[in-house]
């Protein structure tokens, strides 16, 4: 399945207009329309990332390279977002995750 087809299906499934998607990722409505019609080739990695984040899917899924992935698209999206944090925020997030895991296991150390 092509990027154009997958993008159109995701947008319709989410019940969003071209304008709503365009506004959410900060591009023009025309650009989204061109992507859905297959008239705009080779979108930037930044745009693919924004689209994948918006639709909560992996980039591989969006571009049709991932048909039956066992990877969790939400985890992939979260991982990309962590990459934008500074070292201090990453350390804080790491502590939070460790504490959540301890709480789930019932550890009280």
Beta strands, then each sheet from edge to edge (+ up, - down):
end
